[in-house]
């Protein structure tokens, strides 16, 4: 059963996790687990590709909560946050507004 897809953009020195698209038939636990596993894959790909940063734009409160938690697969003294918040806001330009 496919639980979700992760849409990723890879640039020269960073990777942007653009969207997590869960299977609508997946339970909340399955969605959380697949989001976590896909993020681990993105981290692996980033390391193996020599990238230095991974960006994530959070628009879902539950996903944002997961992103701000610690990466629990490391020992407690080495545990770190998966994503940190930045001072940069995200802006949107609707092309329809320019017509």
N, C-alpha and C positions, 0 to 999 in steps of 0.2 A: 504494500500500500504506500503510495507516494503521499507524504505528509505536507510537503510544501516545496516552494522554489525560492531561491534567493537571487535577485537580479543585482549584478555587480558590474561596476565600471572600473576598468583598470587603466590608469594613466602611467606616466613615466616613473613617478616615485610614490604614488599613493593608489589606494583602492577605495572606492566608494560603494558602500552597501546601500543600494538605491531602494530596494523594496523586498520585503518578505511577503510572499503570496502563499498563505496556507490553504490546504485542502479544506473546503467547506465542510466536509464530512469528518474531519479530525476533531478530536476532543480538545479542550483547552490544555490539558496536560500534554497531549501529543504535539500540539502547536508549539508549546513552550520548549519541549524537548527537541523538536526538529529545528526550531530557530537557534537553539544553543549549538546543536551539532553542525548546522550550516555555518554559524559564526566560527566555530573551531576550524572548519575547512577553509574559510576565508583567511584565517590567521595562518594556517599552514601554507596556503598558496602565496600569501604575502611574504612570508619568510623565504620560501623557496624561490620566489621571483625577485628577491632583493629589494622589495618595497620597504618604505620607512614608516608609512602611516596608513591607517584604515579609518575612513570617515563613515559616520552613520547619522542619518537624519531621522530622529525619532518623531513619529506623529501619533503613536498609539501609547496611551498611558501604561498599559501592561508591558509592552515591549520596552518602553523607556525605563521602567522599574527593573526589568531584567538586565538591560544594558548597564545600569548603574550599580548592579551588585558585583560582588567580588568573584573572581574566577576561582571557584572552589576546588579545582582539580590540583592546585598547588598546595603544599603545606601551609598552614596558617601564617607562619612568619614570612613566607614568600608570596602569599596571596596578594593580588592587586586588582584594582577595578578593571573591568573589561574595557569600558569606554569612559573618558572623562568629558565633562561638559566644557564647552569653549565659550569664549566671549563673543563669537561671531553669530549673528542671527542669520536665518535663511530667508531669502526674499523670493517672491514669485511675481512674474510679469505675465498677465493674461493678454495674449495677443488680440483677443476680441476687444479689449479695452482701447486699443489703438485705432480701431476702425472708425 
